Amino acid sequence: MAEKVSVEEVAEAMYKMVKDTMGLKKWKASDLQKAAIELFGEERCDKNLCKEAIRELVNSGRLVYTYFGGSFLEIPHREGAQND
């Protein structure tokens, strides 16, 4: 059996997916979860591991939930005054 990936590895991969498609795609938590399982393989990554990774990303402030006709995960937007 293949060794499970760590929560941190899954979180980094998820963050990269969201960052790389920012402005092009909005990610639902379930879509992000499916993409991570596909990336790492079902034997190395499962739904619970993905949920933990999403929780870690949201709790750390790297991703936020937004709502626009559905719940999506996005990188927090910076206000105009914060852009340096």
Backbone bond lengths (Angstrom), bond angles and torsions (degrees), N, CA, C in turn:
res aa  C-N    CA-C-N  psi(-1)  N-CA   C-N-CA  omega(-1)  CA-C   N-CA-C  phi
1 M - - - 1.456 - - 1.522 109.93 -
2 A 1.308 116.04 138.84 1.462 121.41 -178.62 1.525 110.39 -71.68
3 E 1.315 115.22 148.87 1.463 121.01 -179.71 1.525 110.22 -72.97
4 K 1.325 116.13 136.16 1.479 121.44 179.13 1.527 109.76 -65.35
5 V 1.316 115.11 147.64 1.464 119.93 174.70 1.526 108.03 -82.33
6 S 1.316 117.13 159.79 1.459 120.67 -179.44 1.533 110.28 -82.88
7 V 1.317 115.29 160.82 1.461 121.31 176.96 1.524 109.63 -59.45
8 E 1.333 116.66 -38.77 1.457 121.25 -179.12 1.529 111.66 -63.86
9 E 1.349 116.81 -40.69 1.462 120.35 178.70 1.527 111.07 -63.98
10 V 1.318 116.30 -42.93 1.461 120.98 179.32 1.523 109.63 -65.47
11 A 1.339 117.06 -43.31 1.463 121.50 179.77 1.528 110.59 -60.64
12 E 1.324 117.49 -44.12 1.463 120.92 179.36 1.524 111.30 -62.86
13 A 1.330 116.92 -42.68 1.458 121.12 179.70 1.530 110.38 -64.11
14 M 1.335 116.76 -41.88 1.468 120.98 178.96 1.524 110.79 -64.48
15 Y 1.319 116.52 -44.19 1.462 120.84 179.42 1.531 110.32 -60.20
16 K 1.332 116.13 -42.62 1.467 120.73 179.79 1.532 110.23 -63.96
17 M 1.334 117.41 -40.64 1.470 120.63 178.79 1.530 110.30 -59.99
18 V 1.331 116.22 -46.16 1.463 120.67 -178.39 1.527 109.82 -66.91
19 K 1.328 116.89 -44.01 1.464 121.20 -178.31 1.524 111.46 -64.27
20 D 1.324 117.05 -43.28 1.468 121.45 -177.13 1.525 112.92 -67.85
21 T 1.327 117.05 -23.98 1.470 120.03 -177.99 1.525 112.09 -111.27
22 M 1.332 116.70 14.35 1.459 121.34 -178.59 1.532 110.12 -58.29
23 G 1.319 116.66 129.66 1.448 121.87 -179.02 1.526 113.42 86.82
24 L 1.319 116.92 -14.86 1.459 121.40 179.85 1.526 112.20 -105.68
25 K 1.312 115.67 -33.25 1.452 120.63 -175.20 1.513 109.86 -144.21
26 K 1.330 115.60 143.07 1.458 121.06 172.48 1.528 106.92 -104.60
27 W 1.320 116.53 132.33 1.456 121.72 -175.82 1.524 111.28 -100.30
28 K 1.318 116.86 122.86 1.455 121.20 167.38 1.523 105.77 -80.78
29 A 1.329 116.58 153.45 1.461 120.36 -179.71 1.527 110.55 -57.36
30 S 1.327 117.02 -41.02 1.468 120.28 -178.42 1.533 111.48 -66.57
31 D 1.334 117.60 -36.24 1.470 120.67 178.67 1.528 110.63 -68.60
32 L 1.309 115.84 -39.06 1.462 120.97 178.20 1.527 110.08 -65.19
33 Q 1.309 115.30 -40.58 1.462 122.13 178.00 1.533 110.45 -61.77
34 K 1.327 117.52 -47.43 1.471 121.79 179.30 1.519 111.05 -62.22
35 A 1.329 117.15 -41.36 1.470 121.30 -179.67 1.528 111.17 -63.89
36 A 1.335 116.91 -40.31 1.465 120.83 179.79 1.530 110.76 -67.62
37 I 1.331 116.65 -41.05 1.470 120.21 178.97 1.528 109.49 -64.82
38 E 1.320 116.49 -38.89 1.462 120.45 177.82 1.525 110.84 -66.39
39 L 1.321 116.91 -39.83 1.460 122.20 -179.48 1.533 111.91 -64.42
40 F 1.325 116.32 -48.43 1.468 120.95 -175.34 1.524 113.80 -91.58
41 G 1.326 117.50 -20.09 1.460 121.00 -177.18 1.520 110.97 95.00
42 E 1.326 115.74 145.05 1.468 120.85 -176.28 1.524 113.15 -63.05
43 E 1.332 117.26 -29.47 1.467 119.64 -178.52 1.524 112.52 -76.23
44 R 1.336 117.42 -18.52 1.467 120.83 -178.80 1.520 113.91 -106.22
45 C 1.329 117.48 -18.52 1.467 121.97 -174.16 1.523 108.79 -142.80
46 D 1.342 116.71 132.95 1.461 120.01 179.09 1.530 110.32 -128.01
47 K 1.342 115.75 177.42 1.471 120.87 -176.89 1.520 112.60 -59.51
48 N 1.328 117.18 -41.41 1.464 120.10 -178.54 1.528 111.72 -63.77
49 L 1.321 116.22 -40.07 1.467 120.59 177.66 1.525 109.88 -63.45
50 C 1.339 116.37 -41.01 1.465 121.04 178.54 1.522 111.21 -64.73
51 K 1.322 116.87 -41.42 1.471 120.50 178.92 1.526 110.48 -62.32
52 E 1.330 116.28 -40.76 1.469 120.12 177.71 1.526 110.68 -63.16
53 A 1.332 116.40 -41.75 1.470 120.88 -179.69 1.525 110.84 -64.28
54 I 1.331 116.98 -42.93 1.470 120.66 177.93 1.522 110.04 -63.32
55 R 1.325 116.62 -43.71 1.473 121.09 178.79 1.527 110.25 -59.03
56 E 1.334 116.61 -42.41 1.469 120.93 179.80 1.539 110.81 -64.30
57 L 1.335 116.66 -42.86 1.462 120.32 -179.98 1.533 111.67 -64.98
58 V 1.320 117.37 -40.34 1.468 121.07 -179.89 1.532 110.45 -71.54
59 N 1.331 116.99 -44.34 1.464 120.54 -179.11 1.528 112.02 -64.41
60 S 1.330 116.92 -31.47 1.467 119.91 179.71 1.529 111.70 -83.03
61 G 1.346 117.17 -9.82 1.455 120.61 179.31 1.516 114.15 86.09
62 R 1.326 117.49 4.38 1.471 119.95 179.52 1.519 111.31 -72.90
63 L 1.335 117.30 -31.65 1.453 122.56 174.50 1.521 108.68 -128.23
64 V 1.319 116.49 152.13 1.463 121.28 176.25 1.526 108.65 -131.33
65 Y 1.316 114.94 152.56 1.458 120.10 172.79 1.518 108.22 -82.81
66 T 1.329 116.33 134.58 1.454 121.65 173.54 1.521 106.86 -123.09
67 Y 1.301 115.96 158.74 1.456 119.46 179.65 1.520 109.61 -129.26
68 F 1.327 115.71 120.85 1.455 121.73 175.58 1.523 106.81 -150.08
69 G 1.335 115.45 81.53 1.455 120.54 -176.21 1.517 112.17 74.48
70 G 1.292 117.20 6.27 1.458 124.78 -179.91 1.519 107.80 172.23
71 S 1.300 116.61 166.63 1.452 121.59 -177.94 1.535 109.74 -94.75
72 F 1.322 116.42 126.74 1.460 121.60 -177.23 1.524 110.55 -129.92
73 L 1.332 115.49 156.43 1.461 121.70 174.68 1.525 108.11 -104.98
74 E 1.335 115.34 129.15 1.465 120.72 -179.53 1.519 110.03 -140.75
75 I 1.326 114.83 163.26 1.463 120.71 171.81 1.527 106.05 -75.22
76 P 1.321 118.61 135.46 1.475 119.86 -178.22 1.526 111.53 -56.99
77 H 1.333 115.44 136.15 1.464 120.81 177.53 1.515 109.18 -77.82
78 R 1.319 115.54 144.34 1.465 119.96 176.48 1.506 108.17 -99.68
79 E 1.296 116.16 138.54 1.463 121.67 177.55 1.514 109.29 -71.69
80 G 1.317 116.40 156.17 1.461 121.99 -177.76 1.510 114.16 -53.44
81 A 1.328 117.78 -39.92 1.463 121.81 -178.38 1.512 111.37 -68.95
82 Q 1.340 117.70 -21.75 1.459 120.22 -178.17 1.514 112.51 -84.93
83 N 1.343 117.45 -17.50 1.470 119.57 -179.24 1.510 109.90 -73.53
84 D 1.300 115.38 119.94 1.480 120.59 -179.49 1.490 110.43 -110.56
